[in-house]
Amino acid sequence: MSEEQQFLANYDRREFLAPLTTVDMAIFAIIAGQLHVLLVERSNFPAKGQLALPGGFIDEVNDLDLAATAHRKLFEKTGIRSPYLEQVETVANASRDPRGWSVTILHFALIDHTQSKVSSPGKSNSATEVSHWRPVTEASAAALAFDHSSLLEKALDRLRNKTRYTALPLRLMPAEFTLSELQRVFETVLGLTLEKKSFRRRVLDAGIIAEVGEQRTTGHRPAALYRLDSMPSNFAFPRPLEHVTISQAIE
């Protein structure tokens, strides 16, 4: 056995102090025309009974990498295995968790609410933990556990900034949708009203959605149904959304 192999065989990494390491998730969905985020009521100390972003510790035995941890925690909370999932930021310091020095790797996820096992706001999805879908405006004003209010703000900023030059809100849509429904979701995420013709031209010219060949009656006339066709992971519009005419801010 080489000296290095012998060293590694006898190495005890527990000999040194190490920070707590977790993954926290801002899971977003559109419910009743509003952008919601999934919160959990903590069932253990510290911060027992407080609302927090879902998350948890890395499983050193079963999680092969950080992405595996994030997907596992997301599935545990929503029952969805293949959503849009993005790492936002790593936050680490000695004060964010009363248990000691801690690191969290913040992610956000976008899901179709109708496919989630958390079927409606305020429903419990386990015997020990209650999950709450809350409008982001309400969640942002709440006193979340630890530094989760700050984490939520970071995730929201990332989502809104990327919506200005990508088509991320498509990941919040059901399998089939009208162009008007898609525009409303973009507007909901951004908090803006977009000019209809410019928005439709932008989306249709991008070639990322396709007509289903069916229609849905909305209001007084039928509207064509669309689906997500093909959208590369690095897709971006040629120009940021600021170049699409914005008629007014939503109060």
Phi, psi and omega in degrees: 000131179290165180298322180292317178298321179294319177300312182293325180295330183258000184286132178243099182292344178287351181294335183250146176296141178223145181291153169297137183232121183227168168243129174244148188229130168261105184258115186254146175207157174263123178228125180050041175078007180238149174283123180244158173233144180275126176241154176239148175268117186295131184262354181229161171285152358281167180061034179301134179087348179275154175280143182209165169290144176293150180173192179171179183284153174293134176269103186295337182276316190256339181270114182287330179204181184296322178299323179296321177298313182297314180293324178295313181295322180295317179295321179300325184272329189237341185080009181254130185263332188230066178268182167280126184225132183220136174282132184260305189193153171257127180241128185211130175192179184269357188243350187286339181227126182295346179283346178138187182305129186217154177235134169231141176254107185279133174235158163235152180230147177241125183226157170279113185304327184291344180264357183275147177285346172275095196282335181200162182305133173085005181275144176276139176242016171195167182287339187247348184221132179257130178259142182231123166277122179234139173305142184297330177296321178288316181296323181293333181271350183278158176269090182281159181296156177052228177253028189289337174297318178292320179297318179299318180296320178298317180293318178298317179299317180297314181299313183292319179296318181288333178295337181288339181226001176234181180250035182307322181303342175300333180287349177267354188273153170291178184300324180231143185201160174266164178296325178295320178295320178295317179298319180297325179291317174304314181296322180295317180295316185276337187073033182224157172258126184257147179291127192300308186295318181295319180296314182296319179297320180299313184287315183293321180294336183287339178070027182258352175234157181223147177291140179281331184099009178231168181231159174231134179280119177234122184072237184255000184217153178286147178235140180294143177264143180234166174220159173294127183263285181212122181224106179302153182298335180258019183298138174212144175292154180300328180229147176299161185297339177303336181277352170271135184300126176253119189281324181191160175273143176282128180286000000 
